[in-house]
Structures are given as structure tokens and as C-alpha cells.
Amino acid sequence: SNDAENTAAHHRNTLQFNTYSHRKQLFSVCVTLSEATEEVSLDSPERQPILSDGPSPVITPVTPVMISSRADVFDRSPDQDEDEEENRDTFDIQISVSDPEKVGDGMNAYMVYKVLTKTSLSIFSRDEVCVKRRFSDFLGLHSKLASKYMHMGYIVPPAPEKSIVGMTKVKVGKEDLSSVEFVEKRRSALERYLLRTVKHPALLKDPDVLQFLESSELPRAVSTQALSGAGILRMVNKAADAVNKMTIKMNESDAWFEEKQQQFENLDVQLRKLHASVESLVCHRKELSVNTASFAKSAAMLGNSEDHTALSRALSQLAEVEEKIDQLHQDQACADFYLISELLGDYVRLITAVKGVFDQRMKTWAKCQDAQVMLQRKREAEAKLQHANKPDKLQQAKDEIREWEGKVQQGERDFEQISKNIRREVGRFEKDRVKDFRVVIIKYLESLVHTQQQMIKYWEAFLPEAKAIA
Amino acid sequence: MTSISEDIDLNNDASLVIDIPDALCERDKVKFTVHTKTTLSSFQKPEYSVQRQHEDFIWLHDTIVETEEYAGLIIPPAPPKPDFEGPREKMHKLGEGESSMTKEEYAKMKQELEKTVQVHEVFLQRLSSHPMFRKDRNFQIFLEYDQDLTVRRKNAKEMFGGFFKNMVKSADEVLISGVKEVDEFFEQEKNFLLDYSSKIKDATAKAEKMTRSHKNVADDYNHISGALNNTAADNNTAFKKHLEKCAEVFEKLRKVEDRMASDQELKLTELLRYYTRDIQAAKDLLYRRARALADYENSNKALDKARLKGKDVAQAEENQKQCLQKFDKLSESGKKELTSFKARRVVAFRKNLIEMTELEIKHAKNSVSLLQGSIEILKSN
């Protein structure tokens, strides 16, 4: 019975390392995501003028009259929009996050991950780059992207959650199963995060993203306490609350937005429920594994005690079968978790980002309204000054009117642009969501098939042993 | 002893065949239909069908335990009380027209019924297949009497007052293990039973936990199916169908998983539970024999004393003779009983392990074909 105990313990300790490599194959959906098929074209007028450095051949040269040139850039024919959506070239980039390594000791320790990018896209300087990144680097990247793009209505994929409890265990040096599982969970989450980010055609070309993937040295991200993925979303939501408290109700001329917002509210609730059910499944499947292993040990002891030779043998073999089945349950629990549970968790967080983007639109509209109010005031002020004899003040008033006319126009353009962006983003999101779920469900059902086929094998091998009891 | 002889197989003897074809779960009790077919002349009719409650089985078991004549036999363990707490409340509410049973609650009730019928049936079949128990007067009354046994039960309680029952129930392991055993056979049996009894108790508990987890997984599939259906309600048509199909898959998976868990419970957990009780019955037999040995040794001492004093020698001699007779009878019958017990245990384990394995294979194959079929449909969409 000592042997049975030792083997079971050995199984427990080696669980992570045996299944790790197995998982890397099984869960390659996260690695390639080659189903994404947006064309990444440098000619896309999507390229925003807010890129940090350098001239770009695409954008029309900036003229002194800022407003009109920007109008050119954003003036797109409806056909161009559709072309972009319809183009289905292969999306050729693979990213893997691997080899977590602990650096340092005690409470200052941190994990470093290897980020490997393989691609044939020309915006990258090499077709294979490997860099080392720590968790706060990922958070830093996300906070930069969020501050640049969210206010324009882009759905920026949220970064993985921080976890004080999880990290503390790792820092303190506990080599136990739960901290190994924690690191693996985080590694996988970071990988999915990067893949989602580069799947976004605008984000892929962002210099901060390129720098993150390629540059060997990265300036340390500061204040990531405030800027965790959840932190950003909290800030966005606070803004949303403020907007909601506004007394002026937005005149929603576009029913599409109202409808979509409601849909996302509903989807949020549904996904959370689904996620909770799947989390419960993972938990119970793990329990099943533990209880099966425990029963296996007990059956082995019973077999040892049994004085009828053939029955004793059969009981020992039953114990062995149950041990193998325990391993199956463990593997299945991994599939439950990494294929479905984590994906649902990602989508719950993504929906929060989507809702944030709708709120940004409301904020933009509010700004536009404010500008109109100001313009009105300035006009009234100017009208008053017409009859006073203050030529200087009159000129100033006229200048201010022009200023605010410009702001109103800008506000309207911004509002139009963010609305257009959101429509496109939501369309892309829904296509991706449907595709992701379709792919994942099939992979998951295939994992269930595999488990059941193994069960059949084990029980069919045991059957003659049971029949041999005489 | 190594081959499975036919007379071990319960119900193989056509002269007395008993089964429980159905059971009715009423508000606060279960009514079993006990069906008997017999060719024995001691019975008045060749076939009977009577209604019995759990308490009637207990009454029968207790009268047998308290019969001195059976001291050298392994008394078949009493079936446990049917556990209907949850469903019972529901049945109660149903009676008052309050609520309706969900199909999950109904399925659980069916499973409990299956279990309890099996264990009550086996109890009767143990009695009918034993050369001595089958002739028991009360057993015959149990099978034949077409009225309610409640009155008889009450009378029996007053008569015995449960005295002997208490004596047997407090089987003292220390007494058994303390006996200076001359007989090799009983020495081995004693050691085996003491060790095996704790191991099988543990295995039963672990099997119960394992079955419980299986049922939890099945429940989760049910919730996932429901959540998928909810999500389907709001989606555009193409994806909606997809989600509904997925919800259907999980619902079917739940059914298979649930059935798998029930079958594992019936074949494995119930088997272990039953033999835990049967091992206890065998230990009780050892206890009774150990007491008889102790009585015999005491009677020897009393005889020596009497001879020394020169008083009541004849009486002491008679007492000693009777004690020895009783002890020898228990030893002889005990040996037979324990030997056939092992054979019976081996047959039962073999049968149940084979059936369990075949069912596991069947359910797993069902799962595979259901899953593969669904994968095909989902891929083609």
C-alpha cells in the first residue's frame, strides 16, 4: 500500500509538468489564432495621426489649416469600409509566452516570461524575435494603448488581472501545486492577451506594441498599481457613471446604439452566469479526481486485505484503473479550465471594455454639447458688444466665436468618428466572438471524446480481469 | 470452494423464488410489493403477493437475530432505512397541491427507489436461499400473511424487549480478539475479519464520495446547458442555433453522466456498503462463539469448584456438558457459514464488478457517439 501512496503522490507532483507539454499542443488555439483574417495593410487610412514618432507616408501632410486636412483623412467612402472587412488574407503572426523564471528573492522577487514572436509581416524588423518581459510590462503596455485608443471608440483588450495572493505565494518561494498552477494560469492569460491585442489591425501597428514585442530593453512601467487592466476599466466606468448622472438625456437618433447597448448588457449577465457554471464544473471535476485517487488507494488496501487470491488481484487491478481514471479527470479539468472557463473570463472582461467604449461616445457627445452651449454664449456676448463702443473687446469676441465654432465642428466630427469606429469595432468583436466560441466548443467536445475513449480502453482492459475471478 | 457452485447463486433454487417487482413511495413511507413463488408444501399457496413496509423487514430480521437456534449462523444484515428525506418533503407538498417535482428531483427519487428495492430484495433472497432460514416460521408469515403486519410487530417488541438484540449488537471486538484460539481456521478468520472490516468500511466511504462528485459534475452540465439556452435567446439566428445545439449536447451529457454515476453507485458503492454490513454479521457470529467459549471455560471452573466442595457436582457436570455442546455446535456451523460466506462474497464481487465495467463501457461509448455526432453537426453549420 506504500507503493500505491507513493505513486499517487508522484502523480500529483508531476501533474503540472506532464500535462504542461500536453496542454501546449491541446490548447494551440491560443497560440496561432490563425483564423483571424483582417488584412493588415499599410495603406489603410486607419493609421491614426497620433502615432508618436516619425512621418508616415500615408497621411497627407499637415497644412496650416489643421481642420481641413484632418477632414481629408477621415473622409472615407463607404466602399472602403466594406473592403477592409471583406478582405480575408491570412493573418500571419504567432506569439507565445513561455518559460516563466523567478528573478530575485523574497518580496522583491518577480517572474519573467519569454515572449517569442514569429511573423512574416514587414512591420516587424525580424521574422523571429524573443524578448523577456515581466507582468508589469504587460500592464504598462495596456495602459498606454487604453489611453491612446479608448477615447476613439477602439475596444482595447484588457490586461490580465493582478493577484496579490497568487504572487505572494510565488515570491515566498512555495514550490507547491497551487503556485505552479497560478504561474501557468497567468502565463496562458498573458499569451491570450497579446494575441488579442495584435489581432486588432490598428493596435498591431502601434509603435508601443512593436516596441513591446521586439525591443530587448523596455523602460520600466511606473505606477502600475493604479494602471492595472482592472484599474483602467474602473476609471472608464467612473467616467461613465458621471455621464449617466447628467440631466441632459442624449437624443439617441441612432437606434443601433441603443439596441447594441442593451444587447451588451444582456450578454454581460449571460456570460457571467455561464462562466460561473463552468467554474463550478472545474471545481467539481477536480474534486472527482481527488476522490477517485482516494478511492483507488482504498481499493488497493482492500485488495491487500482480501484473502481470496483471484479477488484480491482483481481489486488491486481495479485500484490501478481508478488511478488512471484520476489522471483522466485531472486532464479534463485542465481542458474545462483553459479552453472554456478562461475564455469566458476573458470575454466577461472584454464586454466591460466594450461597454466602456459606448460610454466614451456619450462623453464625446457631452463635450460636443458643452461646446455648443459655449458657442451660443459667445454669440450672445458678441451681440451685446455690437452696441457698446469697445472695438477691441468686439474683435476678441469675434475671435472667440470663431474658436468655439471650430471646437463645435471638431466635437461633431469626433462624435461622428467615434460612432463610426464603434460600429466597426462592434462588428469585428461580434464576428470574433462567434468564431472564437465555435472553435473552442469543438475543441472542448473533442477533449471530452478523447477522455471517454481512454475510459473505454481502461475498462475494456479491466473486464477480463473481473471475469477471471474464480 | 474455488469454483462458483450453483447453490450459492441466490434465487437459483426454484422451490422458493422471491422478488420485489415494484415499490410505491407514498408520503412518508415506502410500500414494497413482495412476490413469492414456491413449490414447498409448507406454504398454503404456490404464489403470493403482499405489501410490506421497511419496518416489517426489520421486525423479521430482529426475530431471527433473537432466535437461539440460529446463533451459529451468519444472520443476513438488515436493510437500511430508505433515505427519502428530500423527495419526501416534495411528496408531502405535492399531496397538499403546493408544488410540482422537477424532473431532476423525480430522477433522484427513482434512483433512491432502485437502491432500496435492491437491498430489501437481497435480504429476503438471502433468507430464502439458506437451508435453515427458509424454514423459519416468521419468514413464512412475512411472505404469506395478506394483512398488515403492524399488530404482530408490536406484540413481538413487547415479548422480547430487545434484550438479546442489545447483547448481540454490542459485539465486543476486544472479546473476540482476546479469545485464546486453538482452532487454526477460526484464528485465521478472526484476523481476516478484523482487518477486512476496517478496510471495507473505508472503501465504502471513499466510493460514496466519488459517486457524489460524479453527480455534482452531472449537475454542472445541467446548469451549463441552461446558461447556454439563456445566451441563445438574445443572439442572431445563425449563432442562436449553434448555441442551442451546444445546450442540447450538454443536456445529453448530463443524462449519461448521471446514469453513469447511478450505475456506479448501484454496482460498486452499494456492493461495498452491503458487505460492510455482512462482515459485521460474520463478526457477530464470531462474538457469539467467543461468548460460548467463555461460558464453557467458566463452567469448567465451576465444575472444579463443585468437585472440591463436593456440592452440586451433577448439576455442574450437566452445565459443563451443555456449554461444550453449544460451543461445538457453534464452531461446526460457524465454520460452514464462514466458508460459504467467502464464496458468496467472491461471487457477488465478481458479478457486480463485471456488470459495473460493462455499464461503464456502454455509457462511455454512448458519450462518444453522442459527442462525435454533435461535433459533425456543429462543424457543418
Interface residues (C-beta under 8 A of the other chain):
Chain A: Q263 N266 L267 Q270 L271 K273 L274 S277 V278 S280 L281 H284 R285 E287 L288 N291 T292 S294 F295 K297 S298 A299 M301 L302 N304 S305 E306 D307 H308 A310 L311 A314 L315 L318 V434 F437 R438 I441 I442 L445 E446 L448 V449 Q452 Q453 M455 I456 W459 E460 F462 L463 A466 K467 I469 A470
Chain B: T2 S3 I4 Q188 F192 D195 Y196 K199 I200 D202 A203 A205 K206 A207 K209 M210 R212 S213 H214 N216 V217 D219 D220 Y221 H223 I224 G226 A227 L228 N230 T231 D234 A238 F239 H242 C246 V249 L253 K342 R345 V346 F349 R350 L353 I354 T357 E358 E360 I361 A364 K365 S367 V368 L371 Q372 S374 I375 L378 K379 N381
